[in-house]
Amino acid sequence: MRSTRRYQMAFRDHKSAAQTQSLEHTP
């Protein structure tokens, strides 16, 4: 199931981006 693996990688990338945004939005 390559789709699952690709989905997991995308999910991790999205989570990382969310954390970065959170840090930037932090005053």
Secondary structure, DSSP 8 states (H G I E B T S, - for coil): -HHHHHHHHHHHHHHHHHHHHHHHH--
